[in-house]
Amino acid sequence: MPTLVHYQSNLFAQGQPSLRDQIEFHRIALDESSWIDLSPGWVQGADDLFASLHQELEWHGGSRPMYGKLVQEPRLHASLGDIDQRHPVIGAMKNSLIYRYGLGITAGFANLYRDGNDSVAWHADRIGSDEVDPIVAIVSLGAPRRFALRPMGGGSAERFVLNSGDLLVMGGACQHSWEHCVKPQANADPRISLSFRHVEDNPYSAPGHRSFLAR
């Protein structure tokens, strides 16, 4: 299991993990058909949830296709499996996303950025040929990291700092028209990202699957 490093967190990141009441969602239009929703501090007690998942999940390395070959990713993956039975807040996240966005969440998994050297390059998530405008929801736990989006193939980037407990949802044509990344960041402490989406061939138990590419 990776070594757990402690860092300075915010007030709402401590305590029993739960979804905060009356949280605002801020929609940002990336272009005419692509958008993201941001909900800062969506999860209360996010640091305690980070510590639990860091210890309980079975972390594995993975690879992804890049420039015609498989490349080892500088981060770790884990299936959420039945983790919501031990952590009801995970189930609450899925139910809240289903209610808000009107889709069935069939896939949930986690990525561990062990330090500032771990990262993921520019890419878009590929979620099956039948998904016209897929929804990809990301919950950030642990240390803050910068998350960037840019038009497919290059261009001016939009950058956001995701803190512990923040929710970011990519929707519309985002996965067709935009790329996103988490670049290396000096002196960054560990971070876990939880990802939820609808996938026809459920990759719950398949780290390294071509759909297993959340941030």
N, C-alpha and C positions, 0 to 999 in steps of 0.2 A: 504494500500500500504506500502511495506517495506520502512524504513527510508533510504534515500540516503546519503552515506558517500563519501566525496571527498578525492582524493589521488593525489600524484604527477604523472603526465603522461608524455609521450614523445611528441615531437614537432608535428609529423604527426598525432597524435591522436586528435588534436584540429581542429575546423573549419567545414565547410560544408561536410557532409558525402558523400564520393564517392569512387570508386575503383581507385587506383593509376595506372598510366600508366607505362609500361615497368617494371613490377614487375617480379622478378626471382622466379622460382619454384625449390626447391632443393629436389630431390628424394633420399630417403634413403631405401635401401633394408633391410628388417628385416630378410628374409630368401629367398629361391629360388623362392617362389611364393607369398610372402607378402611384401607390401611396404607402405610407407607413403610419401606424398608430403608436404613440408613446404614452405609457402610464407609469410615471415615476413612483417608486415605493409601493407598487401593486401588492407585493408580498411583505407582510410584517413578520419579523422574526427570521428574516432571510439568512442571517449569519448563522443562527442555530441550525437551520435546515442545511446550509452549506456544510457545516461541520459533520452532521449526521450522514449526509449522502457521500461525503468525501471518504468516510470510513466504511460505509455499508455496501456501496456499489462495487461491482467487479470490473475494474478498469482494464482496458485492453488497448493496444496500439492498433492503428488502422492505416489503410492506404487508399489513394484516390487516383483516378486517371488524370494525367496531365501531360500535354504535349505528346500523346501517343504512347505513354508508358505509365505503369503504376508507380506512384511516389509515396514513400512513407510519410505520414502526417506528423508534424511536430506538436502533438497533443494526444490525449487519451479519450476513449469512448466507453460508454456503458449503456446497457439496456435498462430502462426503468422497470420493466417486467411488472411484478405485483407490488412494487414499492409503495403504492398508494394505500395498501392495506396497513402498512406500518406508519405511513405519513399521510393522513387524510387530506392535508392541504394540497397534495399532488392531484388527488381526485377532484378537489374543489377548483383547482386551476383548469382542468379539462372541462368540467361542467360549465364554468363561467365562460370559457372560450366558445364552447358549443352554443350556449345561449346567446352570446353577443354576435357571433359571426354565422350562426345557422349551419354549421357543418359538423359531421361526425369525426371526432378525433380518433384515428386508428393507430397512430404511431407516436411514441414518446421515448425520448432517449436523452442522454447527457454527454457533454464534452467537458473534459478537464484541461484547463490551461495551467500547467504546474508552476510556471513562472513567466517572466516577461519574454523568454525565448520562444515559448510556445505560441503558435499563430495559425492562421489559415489564410491562404492566398485569395486573390480576387476570383470569384466564381459566382454562379447562380445555382440554386438548388434545382435538381431535376427530379420531378415528382410524378412520373408517369405521363404517357402521351395523352391521356384523356383529361388531364387537369388543365383547363383553359386558363383560369386565374386562381392559382393555388394560394391558400393562406398558410403562412409560416409564422408561428408564434415563438418567441424566444424570451425566456426568463433568466435574468442574470443573477447569480449568487456569488458572494465573496468579494474579492477586490475589484475596484473599478477598472474597466478596460475601454479603449476607444474602438468604436464600431463605425465603419465607413461604407458608403454606397456611392457608386458612380454609374453613369450610363454604360450599357454594354459595349465593350470594346475600348473604353477609355473616355476621358472627359473630366470635367470639374467634379470633385467628390463632395458629398455631404457627410459630415462627421458628427458623431454623438458619443458622449461618455455614458456608458451604462453602469450604474451603481448597483449595489446589492439590493435585490428586490424589485428592480425595474423590469417592466414588460415592454418589448418591442414587437410589433406585428407587421409583417410585410404582406401586402395584398394587391389586388388588381393585377396588372401586368408586370409586377415588380420582378418576378423570376424569369420573365421573357425579355425585359428591356433594361434591367439593371443588374449589376454585380455588387457583391458585398465582401468584406474581408475584416479580419482582426489581425492587425500587423504586430510584429514584435514591439515590445514596450519596455524600456529600461526600468529596472527596479520594481516591476509589477509583481504583486503577490498572487497566490493561486485564485483562480476563478472557475466556477462551474456554470455552464449554460445549459438550461433545459429547453428542449425543442418539442413542440407539438404541431402536428399537421395531419391531414387526411391523405393516406396512401393506400391504393388498392391492394398492393402486395405488401402486407404489413411487415416492416423490417425490425420489429421489436427485438428480436434475438440475433440480429445480423449486423454487428459493427463492421464497417468496411463495405457494406452493401452500397450500391450506387445511389440509393435514396438516403443513405445515412450520412448526410452532409450538412447538418445544421450548425449554427454558430454558437 
